[in-house]
Amino acid sequence: MILLLIPIIASSDTTENLLNQNFDSNAWSGTATGRHGSYEVASNHGQYIESTISLSNTLTEDQIKYGWTSTLGADIWHWNNATSETEMIQVITASDGTVTTQSRKITISGCGYTNCGSHQTYTDSYTEGMNSNTDYDIKVRFNFSESTQSPYHWAVDLENPTLVVEYESNPVFLSSTQTAEIKSVVDDVEEIEIKEYKFEEVKVDIKEEIKIEEVKFEEEMKLEEKEFIEETIVFKPEEVKFEEEVVEEPKVEEVYEEIVESPMENTNETETIEEEERDTEVAQSTGDTIEAEAEQNNSRSVEITVEEISTKVAEKIESVDEQLKAIQFITAKVMQRNDMISSYSQVNAEIFKQPVIIDTDINSYLNQTYVDIRDIYSNNVYEDRQDWTSR
C-alpha cells in the first residue's frame, strides 16, 4: 500500500480558486445583500451567502475517483466591540446522491470600539478518498451572527472567498485481479511486533577517570626518576678521576718530612744536651746565660733554600703543575715554622731573669717579704697554632 501512495504524493496538483470573488455576480446568492463594494460582504445578524461548483468542470472522472481534498477560505474582519460568529460550510453531494457536510465556526470577540482590528484569513478542509463517483457538487456557504442581534450591519465584513482542490494529476487504477492479488499478499504477511527498546543510562564514575589519570602521572614520574638515576651514574667516573688527582698529595708530605722534619730531629737531639748543660749554667750565671740561650734557640730555624726544595720535589713528583704546587706549599710551611720558633724564643727569654738576692742575716731574710713585680708578659699576645702545618 505504501508503494501505491508514493506516485499520488509525487504527482499531486492543486486547482486555481474555483469561487467567483464578485458577490454581485450570478455565482452568489443569499440574504447577506449588504456590500462594501461588489467584492466585500457587509453582513447582518442571521444572514448568509452561498455559491456552488461542480468538480467535473475542473477534474477528470479518474481524478475524481482517485480522491481529492477541497479547502475553503476567506478574509474576515470583526470591526466592533460585539462578539461575532461566522460559520464556514462545505456541503458535498456525490453523483450517487451521498451528501456530506464539512463545517467550521469562527468566533471573534469584540476589538473594543468601532472600526478597530483588521481582516484575518481563515480556512477549513474536506478530504474524499478513492471512490466510484463520477462527479461531486460542492456548495460553499457563510452564515453570519453577532451578540447584539442588531437589525443593522453589526456582523462581520467578508472578502476574498476561495475554494481550491488538491488531486492526483495522473492516477493509475488496478484491475480487480491485481487488487485481489495484492489483498492476498497482504493477508499472508505476518504481523511483526516492534518492541520498544529502552536505552539504559550509562553512568560515568568520575573517580575512576581521575584514578586512571593519577596512574599515568605516577608512571611518568617513575620514568623521570629513572632518567635522573642514569644521569647520576654518568657523573661517577668524574668523581673517581677527582680522587685519583688527590692521590698525589701524600708525596708532598713525604718531601716536606724529608727536607724539614729530618734535619729538625737532629737539631732537637743537640738541643736536648745543650738544655741540660744550660740548666747547670743558669744556677751560676745571670743575663749572659739567657742571651746565650736565645742565640741557641734562634739556631733552631732550619735554613733551607727554594732551590733545595725544588730538587727534592722533582724527585718525588713528575707533573710540572704538581711540582709548582708542592714547592709553594713546602716553602710556606718552612717560613711559617721559622717565624714561630724565633718569636717563641724572644718572648720566653725574659722568664730566666731572676731577682738579685743580697747577702744578709737569715733571720732578717725570714722576716721580710719579697715580691717579684716585673711584668714578664707585658704587651705580648700568645697564640697556640695547633694546625699550622695544614694548607
C-alpha positions as CSV (number, residue, x, y, z in Angstrom):
1,M,0.0,0.0,0.0
2,I,2.9,2.3,0.7
3,L,4.2,1.8,-2.8
4,L,0.8,2.7,-4.3
5,L,0.7,6.0,-2.4
6,I,4.1,7.3,-3.5
7,P,3.0,8.3,-7.0
8,I,-0.1,10.0,-5.7
9,I,2.0,12.3,-3.5
10,A,4.7,12.8,-6.0
11,S,2.4,13.9,-8.9
12,S,-0.4,15.7,-6.9
13,D,-1.6,19.1,-8.2
14,T,-3.8,21.9,-6.9
15,T,-6.5,23.8,-8.8
16,E,-6.8,27.5,-9.0
17,N,-9.5,29.3,-6.9
18,L,-12.9,27.9,-8.0
19,L,-15.1,30.7,-6.5
20,N,-16.1,34.0,-8.1
21,Q,-14.9,36.8,-5.7
22,N,-17.6,39.2,-7.1
23,F,-20.5,38.8,-4.7
24,D,-22.9,40.7,-7.0
25,S,-22.4,38.1,-9.8
26,N,-24.9,35.3,-10.5
27,A,-22.5,32.8,-8.8
28,W,-23.6,34.0,-5.4
29,S,-27.0,34.0,-3.7
30,G,-28.3,34.5,-0.2
31,T,-29.8,37.1,2.3
32,A,-26.5,38.9,3.0
33,T,-27.0,41.7,0.5
34,G,-25.0,44.4,2.2
35,R,-21.8,45.4,0.5
36,H,-18.7,47.5,0.8
37,G,-18.3,47.3,-2.9
38,S,-19.0,44.2,-5.0
39,Y,-16.1,42.2,-3.6
40,E,-16.9,42.6,0.2
41,V,-20.0,41.5,2.1
42,A,-21.3,43.8,4.9
43,S,-23.4,41.2,6.8
44,N,-26.1,41.5,9.4
45,H,-27.1,39.1,12.2
46,G,-28.9,36.0,10.9
47,Q,-27.9,36.4,7.2
48,Y,-26.0,34.1,4.8
49,I,-24.4,33.9,1.3
50,E,-23.6,30.8,-0.8
51,S,-22.2,29.5,-4.1
52,T,-22.0,26.0,-5.7
53,I,-19.4,24.5,-8.1
54,S,-19.1,21.0,-9.8
55,L,-15.7,19.1,-9.7
56,S,-16.4,17.7,-13.2
57,N,-15.9,21.2,-14.6
58,T,-12.3,21.0,-13.4
59,L,-11.2,17.4,-12.8
60,T,-11.4,14.3,-14.9
61,E,-13.5,11.3,-13.9
62,D,-10.4,9.3,-13.0
63,Q,-9.0,12.2,-10.9
64,I,-12.3,12.5,-9.1
65,K,-12.4,8.7,-8.4
66,Y,-8.8,8.6,-7.3
67,G,-9.6,11.0,-4.4
68,W,-9.2,14.7,-3.6
69,T,-9.1,17.4,-0.9
70,S,-11.1,20.7,-1.0
71,T,-10.1,23.8,1.1
72,L,-12.5,26.7,1.7
73,G,-11.1,30.1,2.8
74,A,-12.0,33.8,3.3
75,D,-10.7,37.0,4.9
76,I,-12.9,38.1,7.8
77,W,-13.0,41.3,9.8
78,H,-14.9,41.8,13.0
79,W,-14.7,45.5,13.5
80,N,-16.6,46.5,16.7
81,N,-17.0,45.6,20.4
82,A,-19.7,42.9,19.9
83,T,-18.9,39.2,19.6
84,S,-19.4,37.7,16.2
85,E,-19.7,34.1,14.8
86,T,-19.1,33.1,11.2
87,E,-19.7,29.6,10.1
88,M,-17.8,28.2,7.1
89,I,-19.7,25.3,5.4
90,Q,-19.0,22.9,2.6
91,V,-21.9,20.7,1.5
92,I,-20.5,17.8,-0.7
93,T,-23.1,15.9,-2.8
94,A,-21.8,12.9,-4.7
95,S,-23.2,11.6,-8.1
96,D,-24.7,8.7,-6.3
97,G,-26.6,11.1,-4.0
98,T,-24.5,10.9,-0.9
99,V,-24.3,14.2,1.0
100,T,-21.5,15.2,3.4
101,T,-21.3,18.5,5.3
102,Q,-18.0,20.0,6.5
103,S,-18.3,22.9,8.9
104,R,-16.2,25.3,11.0
105,K,-17.4,28.1,13.3
106,I,-15.2,31.1,13.8
107,T,-16.0,33.1,16.9
108,I,-14.3,36.6,17.3
109,S,-14.5,38.7,20.4
110,G,-15.0,42.5,20.1
111,C,-12.0,44.6,19.5
112,G,-13.2,47.3,21.8
113,Y,-14.5,50.1,19.6
114,T,-15.9,50.8,16.2
115,N,-13.7,50.1,13.2
116,C,-11.0,48.5,15.3
117,G,-8.9,45.5,14.2
118,S,-8.4,44.2,10.6
119,H,-9.0,41.3,8.2
120,Q,-7.7,37.9,9.2
121,T,-7.6,34.8,6.9
122,Y,-9.4,31.6,8.0
123,T,-9.6,28.2,6.2
124,D,-11.2,24.7,6.5
125,S,-10.6,21.5,4.5
126,Y,-12.5,18.3,3.5
127,T,-10.9,15.1,2.0
128,E,-12.7,12.5,-0.2
129,G,-10.8,9.2,-0.6
130,M,-10.8,6.8,-3.6
131,N,-14.4,6.4,-4.8
132,S,-16.6,5.2,-7.6
133,N,-18.4,8.5,-8.2
134,T,-18.1,10.4,-11.5
135,D,-18.8,13.9,-10.0
136,Y,-19.3,16.0,-6.9
137,D,-21.1,19.2,-6.3
138,I,-19.6,21.4,-3.6
139,K,-21.8,24.2,-2.2
140,V,-19.9,26.7,0.0
141,R,-21.9,28.9,2.5
142,F,-21.1,31.6,5.1
143,N,-23.6,32.1,7.9
144,F,-23.4,35.3,10.0
145,S,-24.4,36.2,13.6
146,E,-23.4,38.6,16.3
147,S,-24.1,39.0,20.0
148,T,-26.2,42.2,19.9
149,Q,-28.5,40.7,17.1
150,S,-28.9,44.2,15.7
151,P,-31.1,44.6,12.5
152,Y,-28.3,46.7,11.1
153,H,-24.9,45.9,9.8
154,W,-23.1,44.9,13.0
155,A,-21.8,41.4,11.9
156,V,-18.5,40.9,10.1
157,D,-17.1,42.1,6.8
158,L,-16.0,39.2,4.4
159,E,-13.9,39.3,1.3
160,N,-11.6,37.1,-0.9
161,P,-13.6,33.8,-0.8
162,T,-11.5,30.8,-2.1
163,L,-12.0,27.1,-2.8
164,V,-9.1,25.1,-4.1
165,V,-8.9,21.3,-4.7
166,E,-5.8,19.1,-4.5
167,Y,-5.9,16.0,-6.6
168,E,-3.8,13.3,-8.4
169,S,-3.0,14.6,-11.8
170,N,-2.1,11.1,-13.3
171,P,-4.0,8.5,-11.4
172,V,-3.4,4.7,-12.0
173,F,-6.0,2.2,-11.2
174,L,-5.5,-1.5,-10.6
175,S,-7.7,-4.2,-12.1
176,S,-9.8,-6.4,-10.0
177,T,-7.3,-9.2,-10.5
178,Q,-4.4,-7.1,-9.4
179,T,-6.4,-5.8,-6.4
180,A,-7.2,-9.4,-5.4
181,E,-3.5,-10.5,-5.7
182,I,-2.4,-7.6,-3.5
183,K,-5.0,-8.3,-1.0
184,S,-3.9,-12.0,-0.8
185,V,-0.3,-11.0,-0.3
186,V,-1.2,-8.5,2.4
187,D,-3.2,-11.2,4.2
188,D,-0.3,-13.6,4.2
189,V,2.1,-11.1,5.7
190,E,2.7,-11.9,9.4
191,E,2.4,-9.1,11.8
192,I,5.8,-8.1,13.1
193,E,5.8,-6.9,16.7
194,I,8.1,-3.9,17.2
195,K,9.3,-3.8,20.7
196,E,10.3,-0.5,22.2
197,Y,13.9,-0.6,23.2
198,K,14.9,1.4,26.2
199,F,18.4,2.7,26.3
200,E,20.0,2.4,29.8
201,E,21.7,5.4,31.0
202,V,25.5,4.9,31.2
203,K,26.9,6.3,34.4
204,V,30.4,7.5,34.3
205,D,32.4,7.2,37.5
206,I,34.3,10.4,37.7
207,K,36.5,8.9,40.5
208,E,37.7,6.1,38.2
209,E,38.6,8.6,35.5
210,I,40.7,10.6,38.0
211,K,42.3,7.4,39.2
212,I,43.4,6.5,35.7
213,E,44.9,9.9,35.3
214,E,46.8,9.5,38.6
215,V,48.3,6.2,37.5
216,K,49.5,7.7,34.2
217,F,51.1,10.6,36.2
218,E,52.9,8.2,38.5
219,E,54.3,6.2,35.6
220,E,55.6,9.5,34.1
221,M,57.2,10.3,37.5
222,K,58.9,6.9,37.7
223,L,60.3,7.4,34.2
224,E,61.7,10.7,35.2
225,E,63.3,9.2,38.3
226,K,64.9,6.5,36.1
227,E,66.3,9.1,33.8
228,F,67.7,11.0,36.8
229,I,69.4,7.9,38.2
230,E,71.0,7.3,34.8
231,E,72.3,10.8,34.7
232,T,73.8,10.4,38.2
233,I,75.6,7.3,37.2
234,V,77.2,9.2,34.3
235,F,78.9,11.6,36.8
236,K,80.6,8.8,38.8
237,P,83.7,8.5,36.6
238,E,84.5,12.2,37.2
239,E,84.3,11.6,40.9
240,V,86.8,8.8,40.6
241,K,89.0,10.9,38.5
242,F,89.0,13.6,41.1
243,E,90.1,11.2,43.8
244,E,92.9,10.0,41.6
245,E,94.2,13.5,41.3
246,V,94.1,13.9,45.0
247,V,96.3,10.8,45.5
248,E,99.4,12.8,44.5
249,E,99.1,14.9,47.8
250,P,100.9,12.4,50.1
251,K,104.0,12.8,48.0
252,V,104.2,16.5,49.0
253,E,104.1,15.5,52.7
254,E,106.9,13.0,52.1
255,V,109.0,15.7,50.5
256,Y,108.3,18.1,53.4
257,E,109.2,15.5,56.1
258,E,112.5,14.6,54.2
259,I,113.5,18.2,53.8
260,V,112.4,19.8,57.0
261,E,111.5,17.2,59.7
262,S,114.7,15.1,59.4
263,P,117.1,18.0,60.0
264,M,114.9,19.2,62.7
265,E,115.1,15.9,64.6
266,N,118.9,16.0,64.6
267,T,118.7,19.6,65.9
268,N,116.3,18.5,68.6
269,E,118.8,15.9,69.9
270,T,121.6,18.5,70.1
271,E,119.2,20.9,71.8
272,T,118.4,18.3,74.5
273,I,122.1,18.0,75.5
274,E,122.5,21.8,75.4
275,E,119.5,22.3,77.6
276,E,120.9,20.0,80.3
277,E,124.2,21.9,80.3
278,R,122.3,25.2,80.3
279,D,120.3,24.3,83.3
280,T,123.6,23.9,85.2
281,E,125.0,27.2,84.0
282,V,121.7,29.0,84.8
283,A,122.4,28.3,88.5
284,Q,125.7,30.1,88.2
285,S,125.1,32.9,85.8
286,T,122.6,35.7,85.1
287,G,121.7,37.7,82.0
288,D,124.6,36.4,79.8
289,T,123.3,32.9,80.1
290,I,119.9,34.0,78.9
291,E,121.3,35.7,75.9
292,A,123.3,32.7,75.0
293,E,120.1,30.6,75.2
294,A,118.3,33.0,72.9
295,E,121.1,32.6,70.4
296,Q,120.8,28.9,70.6
297,N,117.0,29.0,70.2
298,N,117.4,31.1,67.1
299,S,119.7,28.5,65.7
300,R,116.7,26.1,65.6
301,S,115.4,27.7,62.4
302,V,116.1,25.4,59.5
303,E,117.9,27.2,56.7
304,I,116.6,25.6,53.5
305,T,116.6,27.3,50.1
306,V,113.9,27.2,47.5
307,E,116.4,25.5,45.1
308,E,116.8,22.6,47.5
309,I,113.1,22.3,47.9
310,S,112.6,22.3,44.1
311,T,115.2,19.5,43.7
312,K,113.6,17.3,46.3
313,V,110.1,17.9,44.9
314,A,111.2,16.9,41.4
315,E,112.5,13.6,42.7
316,K,109.1,12.7,44.1
317,I,106.6,14.3,41.7
318,E,106.6,14.1,37.9
319,S,103.9,16.6,36.9
320,V,105.2,20.1,36.5
321,D,102.0,21.6,37.8
322,E,102.0,19.5,40.9
323,Q,105.7,20.4,41.4
324,L,104.9,24.1,41.5
325,K,102.1,23.5,43.9
326,A,104.3,21.4,46.2
327,I,107.2,23.9,46.2
328,Q,104.8,26.7,47.2
329,F,103.2,24.6,49.9
330,I,106.6,23.5,51.5
331,T,108.2,26.9,51.3
332,A,105.2,28.5,53.1
333,K,105.3,25.9,55.9
334,V,109.1,26.3,56.4
335,M,108.8,30.1,56.6
336,Q,105.9,29.9,59.0
337,R,107.7,27.4,61.2
338,N,110.9,29.5,61.4
339,D,108.9,32.7,62.3
340,M,107.1,30.9,65.1
341,I,110.3,29.4,66.6
342,S,112.0,32.8,66.5
343,S,109.1,34.6,68.1
344,Y,108.8,31.9,70.8
345,S,112.5,32.3,71.7
346,Q,112.4,36.0,72.1
347,V,109.3,36.1,74.2
348,N,110.2,33.4,76.7
349,A,113.8,34.6,77.3
350,E,112.6,37.0,79.9
351,I,111.5,34.2,82.2
352,F,115.0,33.3,83.1
353,K,115.9,36.8,84.5
354,Q,115.9,36.2,88.3
355,P,115.9,38.9,91.1
356,V,119.3,39.6,92.8
357,I,119.3,38.5,96.4
358,I,121.8,40.4,98.7
359,D,123.7,38.5,101.4
360,T,122.0,39.2,104.8
361,D,121.2,37.7,108.1
362,I,118.9,34.7,107.8
363,N,116.6,36.0,110.4
364,S,116.3,39.3,108.6
365,Y,115.6,37.4,105.4
366,L,112.8,35.3,107.0
367,N,111.1,38.4,108.4
368,Q,111.0,40.2,105.1
369,T,108.5,39.8,102.2
370,Y,109.9,39.6,98.7
371,V,107.6,40.3,95.7
372,D,108.5,40.0,92.1
373,I,106.8,42.9,90.4
374,R,108.2,42.5,86.9
375,D,105.8,42.4,84.0
376,I,107.3,39.5,82.1
377,Y,104.5,39.2,79.5
378,S,103.8,42.8,79.0
379,N,102.2,43.7,75.7
380,N,102.6,40.2,74.3
381,V,99.8,38.0,72.8
382,Y,100.4,34.3,72.5
383,E,98.6,32.1,70.0
384,D,98.8,28.4,70.1
385,R,98.9,27.3,66.4
386,Q,97.9,23.7,66.6
387,D,97.1,23.3,62.8
388,W,100.0,25.4,61.4
389,T,101.2,22.6,59.2
390,S,97.9,22.5,57.2
391,R,97.5,24.2,53.8
